[in-house]
Each structure stands twice: as structure tokens, then as C-alpha cells.
Amino acid sequence: MKRTMTAHLLLATVGATFALAGCGSGGSPGSAAGSSPEESVTASATTSGSEATAPTSSTAGHAPSDTSTDGSTDARQPPQDPDFCTSGELSLSLGEGGGAAGTVYRPLRFTNVSDFPCVLRGFPGVSYVAGDDGHQVGKPAEHIGSKGPALTLYPGDVAHADVGFVQVRNYDTQACSPTEVRGLRVYPPQETASKFVEIPGTGCARADLHGNQLTVSTIEEGPGER
């Protein structure tokens, strides 16, 4: 009887021990399951925070550079001391003319088609040209009068130089050697690149022609209306 009670007590003790061990092992999965949501929330919050702040910092970083780019583009200013006008900055044309003693005078107009002012002073180079290759015909224009002052042409401004076209029929045919021409080759003052102005006609091809088939005056203000 005593041994039987002892055996029952031992069995009860072992059962209680296993029950406690079972509770401990059951709590372990519960705690692991409980920790997963916390880790997930923390990771989610970290990711969400980085996604929220990245565009803001990126936008803030690019704003100054865009503004700087726009500012530098608009910062172009005209030069304080304009240079002489280049051929690329000018548009040339011939105005209506008037005749006197076998010579027709027409204003050769120089228009500033650039964005900035430039300077013209003195005599342009003018000569007849012919053929597809634009070869020169006869002597270039003779300079008439004195060299004028420097003129500053602002965008859209016009200046002119009077060109005298001598009537070819005034010359002996043999002395002149009349030749069909396409127009004029013009060098603006202090410029080495030429411009072409169309004016079909007849010129004297003889370089030893007595007299001048073309004359040109110094550049003056305005379009030179006649």
C-alpha cells in the first residue's frame, strides 16, 4: 500500500514536470510568432521612410542646378566695346538709285541681323563677279571721298555706302571688253569674308581700263534714300 502511494506520487510528479515542459515549449512558438509582426512593421516603416524622403531630397538637390542653368542661359549680355561687323552679322541689299553724267548711284545697304551691336567704318570692297565660280570681272571699285567715322549698328540698324555704276557703253568696246556679270562681291570694312549681292548687268573685263567702272563712298548712317 505504501509502495503503491509512492508510485502514484512519482507518476504525478513526472506528469507535472512534463506538463510544465509542454507549457514552456508552447510559449516559445508563441513568442516567435509574436516577434515576426514587430520585425515586419519595423522593416516596413524603415522602407516607407526611405521611399518618402528620397524624392524630397532628390527634388531639393536638383532645384538649384536647374535655376542656375536657366540663369546662365539668360545671362548673355551685349559687349561693352562692340567689334567690327562680320559678314555673318550683316545682310546686304541695293536701294534705288539716281543717275548723273553716265553714272548711276545706288546705296549699298548694310543691316545688322545679329543679336548684338557691331561697328562699321570706312570703305567696303566692291567688285563685279561673273560665272558659276564667281570670278572677278575688271577692276574693283575706286574709293571716293574721305573715310568717315565709326558707326555702331544695333540689331536692325542700317548703314549704307553709295556705289557708282558707270555706263559700260561710255567705253570703247575694245578697251572695255564688255562681259555679262551676275552681281557684286562685297567685303565689309575690316572683313575678309565676302557677301554676294545679285545685280545682273554688264561690266568691263579689262583690268587696264582707263577710268573706273565702279566707285564706292565711305559707309554712312541710314539706308541712303534718294
ZIHULIN-V167039 format. One record per backbone hydrogen bond with DSSP energy under -1.0 kcal/mol. CO is the residue of the C=O (numbers start at 1). NH is the residue of the N-H. Records with the same first field share a line. If there is no record, write none. Layout:
CO=NH, NH
//
This chain:
1=5
2=6
3=7
4=8
5=9
6=10
7=11
8=12
9=13
10=14
11=15
12=16
13=17
14=18
15=19
16=20
17=21
18=22
19=23
20=24
21=25
22=26
23=27
24=28
25=29
26=30
27=31
28=32
29=33
30=34
31=35
32=36
35=39
36=40
37=41
38=42
39=43
40=44
41=45
42=46
43=47
44=48
45=49
46=50
47=51
48=52
49=53
50=54
53=57
54=58
55=59
56=60
57=61
58=62
59=63
62=66
63=67
64=68
65=69
66=70
67=71
68=72
69=73
70=74
83=119
86=89
87=90
89=113
91=111
93=109
98=105
100=103
102=167
103=100
104=165
105=98
106=163
107=95
108=161
109=93
110=159
111=91
112=156
118=153
119=85
120=151
122=219
125=187
126=141
127=185
128=137
129=182, 183
130=135
131=134
135=130
142=216
151=120
153=118
154=157
157=112
158=222
159=110
160=220
161=108
162=217
163=106
164=215
165=104
167=170
168=171
172=176
173=177
176=206
177=205
179=203
181=201
182=199
183=129
184=197
185=127
186=195
187=125
188=191
195=186
197=184
201=181
203=179
206=209
213=166
214=142
215=164
216=144
220=160
//
